[in-house]
Amino acid sequence: MKNVVMSFAAMSILALIGGVVNSDEKKAEKKVAPVLNFKMKKIDGKEADLSAYQGKVVLMVNVASKCGLTPQYKELEGLHEKFSEKGLAVLGFPANEFGAQEPGSNAEIATFCKDNFNVKFDMFEKVVVKGDGQCPLYKHLTSKETDPKFAGDISWNFEKFLIGRNGEIVARFAPRVKPDSEEVLKAIEAELAKK
């Protein structure tokens, strides 16, 4: 009887240890990269958790409909079509901080993007990317504390941040750097090659 009690106690301890290990493994699996640890609203108003992009290569771009750089929508959609099945996610964040070049409502922006550029990549509600009311995602992208390598204010519409599969910000491209430029393509392809 004593052996049975000891065996039962040993099995209970092993089960407890196993539970702790499994619990730790689950915590490790669920760890979300800080840059993807935000909830945002898609352009249709539905809440989206950016952690859904964990493990993908992500290109985040602040966009505008009435800017000289607006034709970059076509190139961004081209990247989406070419690389989405390989793991690239292009995310568009309309913003009105530069020359008031994104004055429309979310519905108007969505219609503009669909009608003019047949945009299929993920678009989000209009946000503030610089100054008073800056949204938490863009605070994270531009702060020295959270992004020491690529920190600094957004300079204009169509600034681009590239996030690797590991969730690290790996590149930042100025507004005038075209999405289909050799510089951007090389950086995206290098990150997509990583597993």
C-alpha positions, 0 to 999 in steps of 0.5 A: 500500500505504501508503494502505491501511495508513493507511486501515486505521489510520484505520478502527481508530481510528474503530471504537475511538472509536465503541466508547467512545461506545457504551460511554458511552451504555450506561453512561448508560442503565444509571445507576440512581437511588440510591433504586432501587439496592437489592435487596430480597426480595418477600414470596414470598422472591424477590429483586427489584431495585428498579432494575426500577421506574426510569422509573416513579412509585413510592410506597413505604409501610411497612405493618402488619396490626394498626394503626388505619391498616391500612384504608389498604391498601384505598386503596393498592390503589385507587391501584394499580388506578387508576394502575398502567397509567399508570406508578405502582408502589405498594410495600409494606414490612411493618415491626414497629417501631411498637406491634409491629403487624406480628407475623406471618410474611411468609406470614401478611402475604401471606395477610392482605393478599390475604384482607382487601384483595385487595392486588395491588401489590408487597409485600416481606418484612418489614424494619426501617424505624427503629432498630437493624437498619434496612434500607439502603433506609430508611436511604437514605430517612431520612438527611440525607446521602441525602435532605436534603429529606425526611429524618427517622425514620419516625414510624409505620406507613403513612408514604409516600415518592413517587419521581418518574420521574427517581428523585428523592424528590419528596414524603413524606406522614405516616402519617395522610395517606390515600393517596387524599387530594387532596394525595397524588393531586395529587402522583402525577398531577403526577409521572405527567404528566412523561415 
